[in-house]
Amino acid sequence: MTRLLDAGVRWMTVRAHATYGIALMRIVLGLGIAGYVAVNFPARQALWGTGARWATPLGAHALAGGPLLTAGCVALLLVAVLVALGWRARWTVPLLLLGWSGLTAINPLVADQGDNIARILLVYLCLADTSARWSLDARRRGNRPGRTQVRNVLHNAAVLAVGTQICLVYVLSGLFKLQGEQWRDGSAVYYPLSLPQFRPWPPLADLVAGTEWLVAAVTWGTLALQLTFPLLLLQRHTRMAAVGGALLMHAGIAVVMGLPFFSLFMMAGDCVFLTDDAVARRSGQPTWWSQRTGAPRPA
């Protein structure tokens, strides 16, 4: 127990872990929120403004006015872009959390679980060093040391929190699915593809729903991946398979079912499982981006 405790203390204090994964999470969340605001900007009054008075029972008194809402959406979009670029991330990430939380809380009827997971991940990222890699902050800092044990502890605590959160989402989702007869008999994926709101590309939805073996494979594969996800993370090779499977699953949800932002925010959380060693082994020579943003060359 003493050796295990010592190893845990060293893991938390000696260096920051998953710096590439956290940086990629910052980029994906920033771009995702910017894209979400930009896509919905023309309909902002109907979603969150004076045109959404139909949401009165849920607190429409908090709905913003026209010019104020427009200014808020523009400011949120700009902050999201700055977060993606990694500019003053220590300040812009908390600002993004406040802006995103405020926007999604105005009208709960147009929010979904993707919005919730993005908000939760942003809370954790406020503690992490999100701009250590692939950022304008890294270019500005150059090779100057500035990481202390306290910052390492906060960063690594955020890494553990994000990883735990994603594992809970997958396992609990799998357990709820396991209670459904359609998930157990391999037909569950067929039913949402028959609903109009989940058929952005009807020919593609019909192709998937009309192939029995594909429906069964996707249904059981999703269930198996979610239930075993934490166990697959314990070994290096199975970890990459688990992360790759999760990314493929969400890519399918984004394209086939038309839920791009939910999938993008979940993909952002999956990035935390990309270890620095794994990224460094695959990076090789410095890229065009790393040469211009000051990201260190992998050892």
N, C-alpha and C positions, 0 to 999 in steps of 0.2 A: 504493500500500500504506500509505503514511503517513496519507493522508486516511481510508482505511478503518479503520486502527487508531485514529485520533483519534475517529472516529464511534463505534466500538465502546466506547472508554473513556467517552465522554460518555453513551452509552446505559446503561452500567452504573452510572454514578456520579451523574448530574445529578438524576434522579428515579426513583421506584419505578414500575414498569410493571405493568399488569394487576392493579391493586389491587381493582377490582370483581370480576374473574374469580377471584382468589385468595380473596376474601371469600366469594363464592358457593360455591367449592370447600369452604371450611371449613364452611359451613352444611350443604351436601349431605352431606359426610362425617360430620359430627356427627349429623345427623338419621338418616342411613342406619345408622350403628353403633348408635345408640340404638334404632332400630326393629328391627334384627337381634337385639339382646339381649332386647328386650321380647317379640318374637314367640317366641323360643326359650327364654324363661325357664321356662315350665312343664316343658319337657323337658331342663332343664339337667343333671340327674343322668345321664340316658341319653346325652347328647351329650358331656359333659366330666367327669362326676362318677363316683361309685362304680358306677353302672349301666353304665359304658362299659368294663368290664374285658375285653370281647371284643377290645379294641384292645391287649392285652398285648404282642404282638410289636413294636408300634410305640412302646413306651415308656409303658405304662399306669402305671408306677411314679410318673409325674409327675402323675397325675390327682388333682384336689383332692377333699377331703372335703366332706360336705354343708354344714355351716354356713359353712365357709371359702369354698366355691364360691358360695353364695348371696350372701354379703357382697361378694365380688369382682364378681359380675354387677351387683349394685345400685350399687356404686361406679363401675363402668365406665359404666353407663347415665347416672348423674348427671354424670360428667365429659363424656360425649358431648353431653349437653344444654347444659352450660356452654360447650363449644366452639362449638356451633351458635349460642348467644347472643352469643358473642364476649366472654366474661368472663375477664379475666386470661389471654388467649390465649397469651401467651409461656410460661406455665407449664402451662396445661391441655392444650395441643396435645401437648407431649412426654408428659404423663401419659396422654393418650388413646393415643398410640403404644405406650407400655409395656403398658398394659392390654389393648389389642387384640392386640398381638403375643403376649402371654402366653396369652390365651384361645384364639386360633386355633392356637397351637402345641401345645396339650394333646392334641388328637385330630386328626391330619392327615387322617383318612378323611372327616371331615365338612366340611373346608375346600375351597374352590375358588379359581379364579383371581381372582374378585372380591375375596376376602379378601386375596390377595397384592397386588393393585394398590392396595387401600386402605392396606395397610401401607407400601408403597413411597411413595405420595403423602404420607402422614403424615410420613415421614422428611424429605422435601423441605420440607414446610410448617413444620417446626421452625426452618428458616432464614428463612422469609418473614414479612413483617408481615401476618398474616392478619386482623387486626382493624382495619385502616385504614378500612374501610367497613362499614356495616351491622352494627354491633356495640355492645355496652355499653361496651367500651373506648374507642371513638371518641366516645361521648357523654361519658364521664368526662374524656377529654383535651380535648374542645372544640376550639378553634382554636390551642391551644398548639403551637408547633413542637417537634419532637423527633427529626426524621429526619436522620441524618448520612450522609456518603458511605459509611462502612463498612456501615451498615444498608441503604443502597440497593444496594450491591454484593451483600450476602447475599440480599436479597429478589429481586433480578433474577437472581442465579445460581439460586435456587430456581425462578423462573419458567421459565428456560431448561431446567432439569433436568426439570421436569414436562412441558413441551412436547416435549422430546426423548423422554422415556419413552413418552408417548402415541403419538407418531409411530412409534417402534419397535414398539410393540404392534400397531398397525394394519398397518404394512408387512410385518412378519414373519408376522403372521397371514394376510395376503393372499398372501404367497409360498408359505406352506404349503398354503393352499387351492388355489393354482394348480397344485400337483402332483397334485391329485385329479381323476380323470376326470369325476366327477359335478359338480364345480364348473365345469369347462370346458364341459360339455354343458348346463348350466343346470338340473339336477335335484337339486342337493345339499340344498336346503331341504326337499324332500319327506321325506327319510328321518328326520331327528330328530322331525318332527311325527307320525311313525308309532309312536314309542316312548312307552310309558305315562307315564314320568317327565317328558316334555316336552309333555304334553297336559292342562294344568289345566282348559281349557275345550274339551272335545272337539268341540262344534259349530263353534267358531271355528277350531280346528286343521284340521278336515275341510274347512271352507270354503276356507282358504288352500291346503291340500295338493291339493284337488280342482280348483283353477283353474290350468291349465297355464301360461297366460301370466303369471299372478301369481308362480308358483313360479320361472319363468325370470327375470322382472324382478327379484325380490328376490335371487336367487342371483347374477346377473351384476352387479346394482347394488351389492351388498355387496362383491363382489370388486373392482369398479372403484373404489369409494370408498376401500377400504383401501389399494389399491396406489398411488393418486394423492393420498392425503391430504396429505402434506407439500408437494407441488407446488401444491395448491389453496390452501394457506395463504399463498402469496406475494403474492396480490392481494387487495384488500379485499373485493370482491364475491364472488369465488370462496371466500374464507375463510368468509364467512357461510354460503355454500351448503354448504361442507364440514362446518362445525360443526352446521348445521341437519340435514344428512343423517345425521351420526353420532348426534345426539340422537334423530332419528326411528328409526334402526336399533335403538338400545338400547331405546327405548320399545316397539318391536315385540317384541323379545326378552323384555322384562319381561312383557308382556301375553300374547302368544301362546304362548311357551315356558315361562312361569312361573319366570323367573329375575330377580326384581325387584331383589335386592340387588346381584348382579353388574352389572346394567344401571345401577343408581344410582351405584355406585362408578366405573364407566367414564364416566358422564355428569359426575361431579365433575371428573375429569381434563380432559374436553373444555372445561370452563368457563374454563380458563386462556387459551384463544384468543380470549376476548371482551376486546377492547382497551378501555381507559378512554375513548378518544375515541368509540368506537362506542356504549358504554353512555351516555355523557354526551349524545350527540346524540339518543338515544331517551328520555332521562329527562324532559326538560322541567322542569316545576315540581317542587319537593321533595315527596316522598310523605309519607304519614302516618308511615311507619316512619322515614324519614330525619329528620323533624322531631323525633322523640322519642329517636333514638339518636345524634344529632349527626353523622350522615354529611354531609359538605360538599355544598353545592349545586353541581351541575355548572357549569363555566365556560361 
